[in-house]
Amino acid sequence: MKMKNIFVAANVSLVLLLLAACGALKPTSTPVPAQPTEIPPATGVEYYFVTNKLLLPTTQEQTQTFALNVDGDSQQSSDNKFGNLLTLLTSASPDLELQSPLDQAVNTGLLVSLHKIKANELLNDSSVSWSIFLGQKTQVPPVFDGSDTFTLDSAVPANAPIVGSLTNGHFTGGPGMVRVQMFLLGQSIDVNLIGVRLETDFSAQGCVNGKLGGGVTVDEFRSKFLPAITAGLNQIIKANKTASNNLLQTFDADQDGIITIQELENNPLLMIAVSPDLDLLDASGTFNPNQDGVKDSYSVGLGFTCVAAAFTAPEN
């Protein structure tokens, strides 16, 4: 183990927070964007799953593997600025443990992501809905063998389903909007992913090779992520000597032993990967990709797998 668990867990939050803080260079007043309305299927068999593995892209290979064409551009380019940033961070600070603390959060039931899929056929179906919900943390760790029962977090608004299709057991869906929860330096922060695309290989037992991609607006970064980042980084500096050396050397420009928001925003290493890369909103703030030429969102691509579970979900 490279760090004690508490410090390792904080470093996962560090990564997510750095993405937020560094991207928020230009404040905007973008409203929550409207998403295209797709009609979910009226009939079908419902399948219920829980995420048993959530994967962060910490290498260039993973960045490409989890990338999706979020903005739907004609070049069909894959988008995952998040992965580029994580790769830079792990290169700059090799002691950072990113995946293992996230595994711990999922395996202990601290982070519960639930899925409801409605489809008429398992292999090929032209109209399939995929809904993602946040679940309450569990009292005991889930076993992920199909016997787990979960409860939805009623304090979080239910996401509209992502509508797509199944081809030879492979689901492709989107765009849509999903409100997700991230644990950042011990804090739970809700964030909207817009232009969401989802792909995975699907069966009645669960899903594998899952990819979830979307964009996060500058406003979301500034209002929810940026206020938490400096406190989180400085907690790590106070608590762990090994981590503090790397962090201070890389981000503490004035060498006063404290990392500030301004130092993160102006860090030369992160400038390569911090600028918004997607134009997802038009001038009115409506989801309307590639219309006004303004890069207003940051692409995020994650991997996941899921297994069968039981929970009560709202109707589509």
C-alpha positions as CSV (number, residue, x, y, z in Angstrom):
1,M,0.0,0.0,0.0
2,K,1.5,3.3,-1.0
3,M,-0.6,5.4,1.4
4,K,-2.9,4.9,4.3
5,N,-6.5,4.4,3.2
6,I,-7.7,7.7,4.4
7,F,-5.1,9.6,2.4
8,V,-5.6,7.4,-0.6
9,A,-9.3,8.0,-0.5
10,A,-8.7,11.7,-0.4
11,N,-6.6,11.5,-3.5
12,V,-9.5,10.1,-5.6
13,S,-11.4,13.2,-4.6
14,L,-8.3,15.3,-5.4
15,V,-8.4,14.0,-9.0
16,L,-12.1,14.8,-9.4
17,L,-11.8,18.2,-7.8
18,L,-8.8,19.1,-9.9
19,L,-10.7,18.5,-13.0
20,A,-13.4,20.8,-11.7
21,A,-11.2,23.6,-10.3
22,C,-8.9,23.8,-13.3
23,G,-11.7,23.8,-15.8
24,A,-13.5,26.7,-14.2
25,L,-11.4,29.4,-15.7
26,K,-14.1,31.4,-17.3
27,P,-17.3,31.9,-15.3
28,T,-20.6,31.8,-17.1
29,S,-24.2,32.1,-16.3
30,T,-25.3,29.0,-18.1
31,P,-28.7,27.7,-16.9
32,V,-29.3,23.9,-16.5
33,P,-29.5,22.9,-20.1
34,A,-32.6,21.3,-21.6
35,Q,-32.0,17.8,-23.2
36,P,-33.6,16.4,-26.3
37,T,-36.8,14.5,-25.5
38,E,-36.8,10.9,-26.5
39,I,-39.9,8.7,-25.9
40,P,-39.0,5.6,-23.8
41,P,-40.6,2.3,-24.7
42,A,-44.1,1.8,-23.4
43,T,-43.7,-1.9,-22.9
44,G,-40.9,-4.3,-22.1
45,V,-39.3,-6.5,-19.5
46,E,-37.6,-4.5,-16.7
47,Y,-34.1,-5.5,-15.4
48,Y,-32.5,-4.1,-12.3
49,F,-28.8,-3.8,-11.7
50,V,-26.2,-2.2,-9.4
51,T,-22.8,-0.9,-10.4
52,N,-20.2,-3.3,-8.9
53,K,-17.2,-1.6,-10.6
54,L,-16.7,2.1,-11.5
55,L,-13.5,2.7,-13.4
56,L,-11.4,5.9,-13.6
57,P,-9.3,6.5,-16.7
58,T,-5.8,6.9,-15.3
59,T,-3.8,5.9,-18.4
60,Q,-4.0,7.0,-22.1
61,E,-5.2,3.5,-23.0
62,Q,-8.1,3.8,-20.5
63,T,-8.8,7.3,-21.6
64,Q,-9.4,6.1,-25.1
65,T,-11.3,3.0,-24.0
66,F,-13.8,4.9,-22.0
67,A,-14.2,7.8,-24.4
68,L,-17.4,8.4,-26.3
69,N,-18.5,11.0,-28.9
70,V,-20.4,13.2,-26.5
71,D,-21.0,16.1,-28.8
72,G,-22.0,14.0,-31.8
73,D,-19.7,15.8,-34.2
74,S,-19.4,14.7,-37.8
75,Q,-15.8,13.5,-37.2
76,Q,-17.1,11.0,-34.6
77,S,-14.2,11.9,-32.4
78,S,-14.0,10.4,-28.9
79,D,-14.2,12.8,-26.0
80,N,-12.6,12.3,-22.6
81,K,-10.7,15.4,-21.3
82,F,-11.1,13.9,-17.8
83,G,-8.9,11.0,-18.7
84,N,-6.3,13.3,-20.1
85,L,-6.2,15.2,-16.9
86,L,-6.0,12.1,-14.7
87,T,-3.1,10.7,-16.8
88,L,-1.2,14.0,-16.3
89,L,-1.8,13.9,-12.6
90,T,-0.7,10.3,-12.1
91,S,2.4,11.2,-14.2
92,A,3.2,14.2,-12.0
93,S,2.5,12.4,-8.7
94,P,3.1,8.7,-9.1
95,D,2.2,8.0,-5.4
96,L,-1.5,8.9,-6.0
97,E,-3.7,5.9,-5.7
98,L,-6.8,6.6,-7.7
99,Q,-8.7,3.4,-8.4
100,S,-8.4,1.4,-5.1
101,P,-10.2,3.9,-2.8
102,L,-13.1,4.2,-5.4
103,D,-13.3,0.4,-5.3
104,Q,-13.5,0.6,-1.6
105,A,-16.4,3.1,-1.7
106,V,-18.4,0.9,-4.1
107,N,-17.5,-2.4,-2.3
108,T,-18.6,-1.0,1.1
109,G,-21.9,0.4,-0.1
110,L,-20.9,4.0,0.3
111,L,-21.4,4.7,-3.4
112,V,-24.5,3.0,-4.8
113,S,-25.4,3.5,-8.5
114,L,-28.5,1.7,-9.6
115,H,-29.8,0.9,-13.1
116,K,-33.2,0.0,-14.5
117,I,-33.4,-1.2,-18.1
118,K,-36.6,-1.8,-20.1
119,A,-36.4,-3.9,-23.2
120,N,-38.6,-6.3,-25.2
121,E,-35.7,-8.3,-26.4
122,L,-32.3,-9.0,-24.9
123,L,-30.3,-9.2,-28.1
124,N,-31.9,-6.8,-30.6
125,D,-34.4,-4.1,-29.8
126,S,-34.8,-0.7,-31.5
127,S,-36.3,1.0,-28.4
128,V,-34.7,0.5,-25.0
129,S,-34.6,2.7,-22.0
130,W,-31.8,2.8,-19.4
131,S,-32.4,4.7,-16.2
132,I,-29.7,5.5,-13.6
133,F,-30.5,6.2,-10.0
134,L,-28.6,7.1,-6.9
135,G,-29.1,4.6,-4.0
136,Q,-28.8,5.1,-0.3
137,K,-25.6,3.9,1.2
138,T,-26.0,0.4,2.7
139,Q,-25.7,-0.7,6.3
140,V,-23.7,-3.8,5.3
141,P,-21.4,-4.2,2.3
142,P,-23.2,-5.6,-0.8
143,V,-22.1,-9.0,-2.1
144,F,-22.9,-8.3,-5.7
145,D,-24.2,-11.8,-6.4
146,G,-27.8,-10.9,-7.4
147,S,-29.2,-11.1,-3.9
148,D,-28.6,-7.5,-2.8
149,T,-31.6,-5.2,-2.2
150,F,-31.2,-1.4,-2.3
151,T,-33.2,1.7,-1.6
152,L,-33.3,4.8,-3.8
153,D,-32.1,8.1,-2.3
154,S,-35.4,10.0,-2.3
155,A,-33.6,13.3,-1.8
156,V,-32.1,13.2,-5.3
157,P,-34.4,13.8,-8.3
158,A,-34.9,10.8,-10.5
159,N,-33.1,10.9,-13.8
160,A,-35.0,10.7,-17.1
161,P,-34.2,7.4,-18.9
162,I,-31.5,7.3,-21.6
163,V,-33.2,6.0,-24.7
164,G,-31.3,3.8,-27.1
165,S,-31.2,0.4,-28.8
166,L,-29.7,-3.1,-28.5
167,T,-27.8,-4.7,-31.3
168,N,-26.5,-8.2,-30.7
169,G,-26.6,-7.5,-26.9
170,H,-24.8,-4.2,-27.1
171,F,-26.7,-1.2,-25.8
172,T,-26.1,2.2,-27.3
173,G,-28.0,5.2,-26.0
174,G,-28.2,9.0,-25.7
175,P,-27.9,11.9,-25.7
176,G,-29.6,12.5,-22.3
177,M,-28.9,14.1,-19.0
178,V,-28.0,12.3,-15.8
179,R,-27.6,13.8,-12.3
180,V,-24.8,11.8,-10.6
181,Q,-23.2,12.0,-7.2
182,M,-19.4,12.1,-6.6
183,F,-17.6,11.8,-3.4
184,L,-15.0,14.6,-3.2
185,L,-12.7,14.8,-0.3
186,G,-15.3,13.3,1.9
187,Q,-18.1,15.5,0.6
188,S,-21.0,14.4,-1.5
189,I,-21.6,16.7,-4.5
190,D,-24.3,16.3,-7.1
191,V,-23.4,17.2,-10.7
192,N,-25.3,17.2,-14.0
193,L,-23.8,15.3,-16.9
194,I,-25.2,16.6,-20.1
195,G,-25.1,15.1,-23.6
196,V,-24.8,11.7,-21.9
197,R,-23.9,8.7,-24.0
198,L,-23.9,5.2,-22.7
199,E,-22.7,2.0,-24.2
200,T,-22.3,-1.5,-22.7
201,D,-22.7,-5.2,-23.4
202,F,-25.9,-6.2,-21.7
203,S,-27.5,-9.5,-20.5
204,A,-30.1,-10.5,-17.9
205,Q,-27.2,-11.1,-15.5
206,G,-25.7,-7.6,-15.8
207,C,-23.5,-5.5,-18.0
208,V,-19.8,-5.5,-18.9
209,N,-17.5,-3.2,-20.9
210,G,-19.7,-0.3,-19.8
211,K,-18.9,3.3,-20.8
212,L,-20.6,6.4,-19.5
213,G,-19.7,9.8,-21.1
214,G,-21.0,13.3,-20.8
215,G,-20.2,16.9,-20.4
216,V,-20.0,19.1,-17.2
217,T,-20.6,22.8,-17.7
218,V,-18.3,25.5,-16.4
219,D,-21.0,26.6,-14.0
220,E,-21.1,23.2,-12.4
221,F,-17.4,23.3,-11.9
222,R,-17.4,26.8,-10.4
223,S,-20.4,26.4,-8.1
224,K,-19.9,22.9,-6.8
225,F,-16.3,21.7,-7.3
226,L,-14.0,24.8,-7.0
227,P,-15.0,25.8,-3.4
228,A,-14.1,22.3,-2.1
229,I,-10.7,21.8,-3.8
230,T,-8.4,24.0,-1.8
231,A,-9.6,22.6,1.5
232,G,-9.2,19.0,0.3
233,L,-5.7,19.6,-1.1
234,N,-4.5,21.4,2.0
235,Q,-5.9,18.6,4.2
236,I,-3.7,16.1,2.4
237,I,-0.7,18.4,2.8
238,K,-1.2,18.6,6.5
239,A,-1.9,14.8,6.9
240,N,0.7,13.1,4.7
241,K,4.3,14.0,4.2
242,T,4.8,12.0,1.0
243,A,1.8,13.4,-0.7
244,S,2.4,16.9,0.5
245,N,5.9,17.0,-1.1
246,N,4.6,16.1,-4.5
247,L,1.5,18.4,-4.3
248,L,3.4,21.4,-3.0
249,Q,6.2,21.0,-5.5
250,T,3.7,20.8,-8.4
251,F,1.0,23.3,-7.4
252,D,2.3,25.6,-4.6
253,A,3.6,28.4,-6.9
254,D,4.5,30.9,-4.1
255,Q,5.9,28.1,-1.9
256,D,4.0,29.2,1.2
257,G,2.9,25.7,2.1
258,I,-0.8,26.3,1.0
259,I,-2.4,25.6,-2.4
260,T,-4.9,28.2,-3.5
261,I,-7.6,28.2,-6.2
262,Q,-5.5,30.7,-8.2
263,E,-2.5,28.5,-8.2
264,L,-4.5,25.6,-9.5
265,E,-6.1,27.7,-12.2
266,N,-2.7,29.0,-13.4
267,N,-0.7,25.8,-13.0
268,P,1.4,25.3,-16.2
269,L,1.1,21.5,-16.1
270,L,-2.6,21.5,-15.9
271,M,-3.1,24.1,-18.6
272,I,-2.7,21.4,-21.2
273,A,-5.8,19.6,-20.1
274,V,-8.0,22.1,-18.3
275,S,-9.7,24.1,-21.0
276,P,-13.3,23.1,-22.0
277,D,-13.2,20.9,-25.0
278,L,-16.9,20.7,-26.0
279,D,-19.5,23.1,-27.4
280,L,-22.7,21.5,-26.0
281,L,-24.9,24.6,-25.4
282,D,-26.1,27.3,-27.7
283,A,-26.2,31.0,-26.8
284,S,-29.5,30.5,-24.8
285,G,-28.0,27.8,-22.7
286,T,-30.0,25.0,-24.4
287,F,-28.4,21.7,-25.2
288,N,-27.7,22.2,-28.9
289,P,-24.1,20.9,-29.7
290,N,-21.7,22.7,-32.1
291,Q,-23.9,25.7,-32.8
292,D,-22.1,28.8,-31.4
293,G,-18.5,27.7,-31.4
294,V,-18.1,28.4,-27.7
295,K,-16.4,25.6,-25.7
296,D,-18.6,25.5,-22.6
297,S,-18.3,21.9,-21.2
298,Y,-15.7,19.4,-20.2
299,S,-15.9,15.8,-21.4
300,V,-15.9,13.0,-18.9
301,G,-15.6,9.3,-19.7
302,L,-15.9,6.5,-17.1
303,G,-16.0,2.7,-17.3
304,F,-18.4,0.5,-15.3
305,T,-19.8,-3.0,-14.9
306,C,-23.1,-4.0,-13.2
307,V,-24.8,-7.0,-11.7
308,A,-28.3,-8.0,-10.9
309,A,-29.9,-6.4,-7.8
310,A,-33.3,-5.6,-6.4
311,F,-34.8,-2.1,-5.7
312,T,-38.1,-0.2,-6.3
313,A,-37.8,2.4,-9.1
314,P,-40.2,5.0,-10.3
315,E,-42.0,4.5,-13.6
316,N,-40.4,6.0,-16.7
